[in-house]
Amino acid sequence: DRPGFGGSGQGVVERSLEKQSEEIAPLLDQASPGRRVIVVGHSYGGPIAVRLAMDHPDKVTDIVLLAGSVDPGQEHTKWYQYVAEWPLVKKAVPEELAIANREIRHLKSDLTDMLPLWKKITQRVTFIQGLKDDLVPAENADFAEKMLTNASSKNFVRIPDANHFTPWNHYDLVKSELLKQLE
C-alpha cells in the first residue's frame, strides 16, 4: 500500500518519488520505533524503497529490491503508454494499470535526479532480478551494483529464467533472501 494504491488515496497519482518517500517515512517510526526496518520494493516500489533509504538512512536498515526499476537509462516510454491515455482507450484500461502508467511515465526524471544521492545508501542491500524480465530490464541490477558504492553489504541474485513476477514465481527464493536480512 502506497500513495495512489490500496487504502492510500486509491487513484490519486503521486508521481514524485521524493514525495512518496516523505509520505511513507512517518509510518516507519509507528511500525517499529527504534528497531530494524527492512524496506522491500517490487518494480516501481524499488525506486521508492531506494529513495526512502536515501532520504531516511536513520530509519531504514535494509533494502530488498525485487526487479526494481532504478536505472534512468533503462526508462523509455513505450507507444502503448501514450495510447492508454486516449479517452476511448482509457475507459477500457483497468484502474490499477492506468495509475501505474501515469506514474511510470515520469520515472526517468526522478531517477536522474537521484543519481548523486546513491552514495548516501549505507544500508544492506539485496537485489533480486529475473534475467528474462520484459518489464524491468536486468540491466537495472547491473546499474544498482555499480551505484551502491557505500552500501554496508550487497547481495545480487540474478535468476536466469525468471520474468518480472519473481515474488510469485520464485516465492521460496524471495522468502529465503528476506529471511537472510533478519540475520
N, C-alpha and C positions, 0 to 999 in steps of 0.2 A: 504494500500500500504506500503510495507516494502522491504528491500533488497531481491531481488530474485523474487518478485511478482509484478504484475501490471506494472507501469511505472518506477520502480526502479530496472533496471537490470534484466528483466524477464529471468528466467532460470539460473541465476548466483547465486549459493547457497552460503549463508554466514552462516556457522554453529555456529559461536561464538555468544552467547547472549551478551557478553560484546561489541563486535564489532558492533552488531546491535544497541545496546544502544547508542554507540558513533556516529553512522551514523544518528540516529533519533534525538538526543539531539539538534542539531542546529535548527531543524525545530520548536522546541517548542518556542524558542525566536522569530522566524519570525512570527509564527502564532498568538502569544499572549504575546508580551513583557510586563513583569510586572503584568500579570493577572493570575487568577487561571487557572490551566491546569489539566483537568481530562483525564487520560490515560485509555483507555479501551482495554483489550486484551481477545480475544476468543481463546481457545485451545492453540496452540503453541504461540499465541500472549500474553497469560497470563504470561509466564515466561519472555517474552521480556518487558512487562509492569512492572513487578516486578524489573527486572534488571535496567530498566530506572529510577525507583524510588530510588533504592539503590544507583545508580551512580550519580544521579542528584536531590537530595532532594530539592534543591533550585528552581528547575524548575517544579516539579510535586507536585500538591497539593492533588490530589485524585487519587485512583486507583480503577477500576472496573474490576473484573475478571469474565469471563463467561466460566465456565468449563476449568479453567486454569490448565495446566499440570505443576505443580510446585513441586511435591514430587519426589525426586530421587528414593525413594523406590518403586514407582509405575511404573517406566520406565523399561520395558522389551522388547527387540527386539523380534518381532514375526517372525515365519518361513517365512511368505509371504513377509516380508520386504527384506529378502535376495533374494528370488525368483524374486522380482520386479527388481532387478539389473542384472539378467541374460540377455545377449544380445537379445535373441529372445523375451523374455517377455517384456523387456524394451521398445521395439518398440510399443507394444500394450498398454502400460500404458499412460494415459493422462499426459501431461507435468506438470500440477499443482500437481498431485498426486506424480509424480516422484520427483519433487522438495521437497515436504513435506516429502517424505520418506527419502531423503538424509539428510534433517535437523534433523528429529526426531531420527534418529539412533545415533546421537551424543549428544542428550539432557541430558542424565543421568549424564555425566561427568560435564557438565556446571552447572547443578542443584546441584550437590555435591559440586562443588567449591563455590557456592553461600551460602552454609549453614551458615558460620559465618557472612554473610552480612545482614541476615534477621533483626538483631537488629537495622540496620540503617533506617528501614522503620518507619517513624513517621507520615506518611500521613493518611488520612481517607481511609479506605478500605472497599469495598463491594465485596463479592464473591457469585456468583450465580452458583449453581451446581445442575444438574439433578441426582437423585439417581439411575436412570436406564441408566446411560451413559456407553456404552460399549467401548468407545474410551479413555476417561479420567475418571478413576475411582473416585467415590465420596470421597474416602479417601484423595484425593488432597485437598479438602476443610478442612478436619479434620487436615491435616498437616499444612496448612496455618494458621488455627485458633491457633494452638499450637505455631507456629513460630513468629506470629505477636505480640510480647511482648511489643513493643513500639509504635504501631500504635495509633494515636490520637483517633480513633474510629474504631470499627469493626462491620460489618453487614454481617451476613451469611444467605443466602436464599437458603434452600435446597428444591427442588421441587420433591416430591415423585415419580411421574410417568413420569418425563422428561428424555429425552435422551440427546445426545451431542449437539443437534441443538436448544438450548434454545433461541438464538437471533431471530430465525424464528418461532419456535413453541410456544414460550411464549413471543411474541413481546411486548404485553401490560405490562406484569410484568417487563421485562427488561427496557422498556421505563420509567415506573414509578420509578424504582430504580435509573436510570440515572438522572431523574429529581430531585430526593431527593438530589443528590450530588450537585445540584446547589443552594440548600437552605443555 
